[in-house]
Amino acid sequence: MADKYYAAIDLGTNSCRLLIVNQKGKVAYQDSIPTRLGEGMQAQMMLTDEAIARGMDCFKLFHEILSHYDIVKMRAIGTAACRSAKNAGEFISKVYDKTGIHIDVVTPFEEARLNLKGAVSHVRNKNPYVVVVDLGGGSTEIVLATNGNNPEMMGAVSIPWGSRTAADAFQLETYNHNNAERLKVEVKRWVEGFKRSSNYDDYAGKISFVATSSTPLRLVSLIHGFEVYDRNQCDGLTFKLKDIDKVLDDLKTATVEDMAKNPNIGEKRASMFVPAVVMLQEIFSGLGANTIVASLRSAKDGIVEELISYDKTHKIR
């Protein structure tokens, strides 16, 4: 019997990710395209013509790739940029008209839930509870959940800042002490609110911590001193809070050009790496985390897992 395939597209503020797996969950294809959809959006909360063009090119490419597989089910989601941009609806309609791909703009809660399903596999059953931090380009989701085969969300928050939006709003393409402190104050406010609403302190000492998205993976690559960044090599590796402190100290004197030349940061991430590291430091410090697992697995993995599970449950051929 020929393989049937399931696909997920996760359109973020900075990157768009495609994952295709067969009915057993084995990866057939995956890629991440830096669309920079949210670049230049902050001033008027509008997607720029250039960002829309990059997004369209990405979806046309993904449509071509998908045509080579017998896809039985697919889900494409849009996150922070699509939630915030006033003209996101026009972009979504254009994508559908040109490719037939419907982008489902999900709530922060749904985004966090899907990330949880994808990321928890690295630490499943190691502690009774898990916290997953997904630092995107336009927002950052934090989830507290039970840790097992079917994790149950116990608390969640969506911080309205990510690496791209924080770089723009707080002028942090390079490190500036005052601007970094302003960002920390803002992040701390959201973290403290999350802790209160989820009764977080009741679970202290019983939590595994997972960080998803590109920044934690690149951070791990820096910490381990890898000569070349390989996200698959970094997937599942751990780092400590003191490691983040050390990296941030090194970044305090780095220019955008320095970061662009660093193989573990790269040109496309150079202008927003500093605010991302500042946010991770503040979040994990506020949560009292020591050891954190960097995960490549995120919402796209949660999507395909659910699509496969649905078909098995409903016996759809």
C-alpha positions in Angstrom: 0.0 0.0 0.0 1.4 3.4 -1.0 2.1 5.8 1.8 -0.4 8.5 2.7 0.9 11.8 4.1 -0.1 14.4 6.6 1.1 18.0 6.5 1.4 21.0 8.9 2.3 24.6 8.1 3.1 27.0 11.0 3.2 30.6 9.8 5.0 32.7 12.4 6.1 36.3 12.6 9.6 35.5 11.3 9.5 32.1 9.8 7.1 29.7 8.1 7.6 26.0 8.8 6.4 23.0 6.8 6.3 19.4 8.1 5.2 16.3 6.1 5.0 12.9 7.7 3.7 9.5 6.7 0.9 7.7 8.5 3.4 6.3 11.0 4.6 9.7 11.9 7.9 9.3 10.1 9.2 12.6 8.7 9.2 12.8 4.9 10.0 16.4 4.5 10.5 19.5 6.7 11.7 23.0 6.1 11.7 26.5 7.6 11.6 29.6 5.4 12.5 33.0 6.9 9.6 35.0 5.6 10.1 37.9 8.1 6.3 38.5 7.8 6.3 40.9 10.8 9.3 43.0 9.6 8.3 46.6 9.5 4.8 45.9 10.9 5.2 47.5 14.3 4.6 51.2 13.3 1.1 50.8 11.7 0.3 47.2 12.5 0.2 46.4 8.8 2.0 43.7 6.8 4.3 45.5 4.4 4.2 44.8 0.6 7.6 43.3 0.8 6.6 40.9 3.7 3.5 39.9 1.8 5.6 39.1 -1.3 8.0 37.0 0.8 5.0 35.2 2.3 3.5 34.5 -1.0 6.8 33.1 -2.4 7.0 30.8 0.6 3.5 29.4 0.2 3.9 29.0 -3.6 7.0 27.0 -2.9 5.3 24.9 -0.2 2.4 24.3 -2.5 4.8 22.9 -5.1 6.4 20.6 -2.5 3.1 19.4 -1.2 2.0 18.4 -4.8 4.6 15.7 -4.8 3.0 13.9 -1.9 -0.4 12.1 -1.5 -1.6 14.4 1.3 -4.7 13.1 3.0 -5.0 15.8 5.7 -3.3 19.2 6.2 -3.6 22.1 8.6 -2.0 25.5 8.2 -2.0 27.9 11.1 -1.1 31.6 11.4 0.0 33.1 14.7 1.0 36.5 16.1 1.5 38.5 12.9 -1.7 37.2 11.5 -3.6 37.9 14.7 -2.3 41.5 14.9 -1.9 42.9 11.3 -4.9 44.9 10.1 -4.4 43.6 6.5 -3.8 39.9 7.5 -7.1 38.9 6.0 -6.1 40.2 2.6 -2.9 38.2 2.7 -4.7 35.1 3.8 -7.2 35.4 1.0 -4.4 35.9 -1.5 -2.6 32.8 -0.3 -5.8 30.8 -0.7 -6.5 32.2 -4.1 -3.1 31.4 -5.4 -2.4 28.0 -3.7 -5.6 26.7 -2.3 -4.0 26.6 1.2 -6.3 27.9 3.9 -4.5 29.6 6.9 -6.3 29.1 10.2 -5.5 32.1 12.4 -5.3 30.5 15.9 -5.7 32.0 19.3 -2.7 32.3 21.6 -4.3 29.5 23.7 -4.5 27.2 20.7 -1.0 28.0 19.6 0.3 27.2 23.1 -1.7 23.9 23.2 -0.2 22.8 19.9 3.3 23.7 21.0 2.8 21.7 24.2 1.9 18.6 22.3 4.9 18.9 20.0 7.5 19.8 22.6 6.7 17.6 25.6 8.1 14.4 24.0 11.7 15.4 25.1 10.8 15.3 28.8 7.8 13.1 29.0 7.3 11.6 32.5 10.6 13.0 33.8 8.8 15.3 36.2 5.1 15.4 37.1 4.8 18.8 35.4 6.2 20.6 32.4 6.6 24.2 31.3 7.0 24.9 27.6 8.2 28.4 26.5 7.8 29.1 22.8 9.6 32.3 21.8 8.4 33.4 18.4 8.9 36.4 16.3 5.7 38.2 17.4 4.7 36.7 20.7 5.9 34.3 23.4 3.7 31.6 24.8 4.3 30.0 28.2 2.4 26.8 29.2 2.3 24.9 32.5 0.9 21.4 32.0 0.9 17.9 33.4 3.7 15.8 32.0 2.6 12.6 30.3 1.3 11.0 27.1 -1.8 13.3 27.2 -0.6 16.5 28.9 -3.3 18.7 30.4 -2.8 22.5 30.3 -3.0 24.0 33.8 -2.1 27.6 32.9 -0.9 29.6 29.9 0.0 33.1 28.9 0.8 34.8 25.6 3.4 37.6 26.1 2.8 40.1 23.2 6.5 40.4 22.5 8.8 38.1 20.5 12.2 38.4 19.0 11.1 40.5 16.0 8.6 42.8 17.7 10.9 43.4 20.8 13.9 44.2 18.6 11.8 46.9 16.9 9.8 48.3 19.8 12.7 48.3 22.3 15.5 49.2 19.8 17.5 46.1 20.7 19.2 45.0 17.5 22.3 45.4 19.6 22.5 45.4 23.4 21.6 48.6 25.2 21.3 48.3 29.0 18.4 50.7 29.5 16.4 49.2 26.6 17.1 45.7 27.8 15.9 46.7 31.3 12.7 48.1 29.9 12.0 44.8 28.1 12.8 42.8 31.2 10.3 44.9 33.2 7.6 44.2 30.6 8.4 40.5 30.5 8.5 40.2 34.2 5.0 41.6 34.5 3.6 38.9 32.3 5.6 36.1 33.9 4.4 37.2 37.4 0.8 37.3 36.2 1.2 33.8 34.7 2.6 32.5 38.0 -0.3 33.9 40.0 -3.0 32.7 37.7 -1.6 29.1 37.4 -0.7 28.8 41.1 2.8 28.1 39.8 4.6 28.1 43.1 2.6 25.0 44.2 4.5 23.0 41.6 8.1 24.3 42.1 10.7 21.6 42.1 8.5 19.2 40.1 8.8 20.8 36.7 10.7 20.0 33.5 11.4 23.1 31.3 11.4 23.1 27.5 12.2 26.0 25.2 11.1 25.8 21.5 11.8 27.9 18.4 15.0 28.8 16.7 16.6 30.9 19.4 17.0 28.2 22.1 18.4 25.8 19.5 20.9 28.5 18.3 21.7 29.3 22.0 22.5 25.6 22.6 24.7 25.6 19.6 26.6 28.6 20.9 26.9 27.1 24.4 28.2 23.8 23.1 30.6 25.6 20.8 29.5 23.9 17.6 31.3 25.2 14.5 28.1 25.0 12.4 24.5 25.4 13.4 22.5 22.3 12.9 19.0 22.4 14.4 18.6 18.6 14.3 21.9 18.2 16.2 20.7 20.7 18.8 17.2 19.2 19.2 16.8 17.8 22.7 20.1 19.2 24.1 20.1 21.0 27.5 21.4 24.3 28.7 21.4 26.1 32.1 20.3 29.5 33.2 23.9 30.5 33.9 24.7 29.6 30.3 22.2 32.2 29.1 23.8 34.8 31.4 27.2 34.0 29.9 25.9 34.3 26.3 24.2 37.6 27.1 27.4 39.0 28.6 29.2 38.1 25.4 26.5 39.8 23.3 26.8 43.1 25.2 29.7 44.2 23.0 28.7 42.5 19.7 27.6 44.4 16.6 24.9 43.2 14.2 27.7 42.4 11.8 29.5 40.3 14.5 26.4 38.3 15.1 25.7 37.9 11.4 29.1 36.3 10.9 28.7 33.9 13.8 27.6 30.6 12.3 25.3 29.8 15.3 23.4 33.1 14.9 23.5 34.0 11.2 22.6 36.9 9.1 18.8 36.4 9.2 18.7 36.2 13.1 21.4 38.7 13.9 19.1 41.8 14.3 16.8 40.1 16.8 19.0 37.6 18.7 19.7 40.0 21.6 16.1 40.7 22.6 15.3 37.0 22.3 18.1 36.1 24.7 17.1 38.9 27.1 13.6 37.5 27.1 14.7 33.9 27.7 16.9 35.0 30.6 14.1 37.0 32.3 11.5 34.2 31.7 13.5 31.3 33.0 15.0 33.4 35.9 11.5 34.4 36.9 10.3 30.8 36.7 13.2 29.5 38.8 14.4 27.2 36.1 17.9 25.7 36.2 18.1 23.2 33.3 16.2 23.8 30.1 15.7 21.5 27.1 15.9 23.0 23.6 13.3 21.6 21.3 12.9 21.6 17.5 9.5 20.1 18.0 6.6 22.6 18.3 3.2 23.4 16.9 3.7 21.7 13.5 4.5 18.4 15.3 1.4 18.8 17.5 -0.7 19.4 14.4 0.4 16.2 12.5 0.1 14.1 15.7 -3.5 15.2 16.0 -4.3 14.7 12.3 -2.9 11.1 12.4 -4.7 10.4 15.7 -8.0 11.7 14.3 -7.8 9.4 11.3 -7.0 6.4 13.4 -9.9 7.1 15.8 -12.4 7.7 13.1 -11.0 5.0 10.8 -10.9 7.3 7.8 -9.1 5.9 4.8 
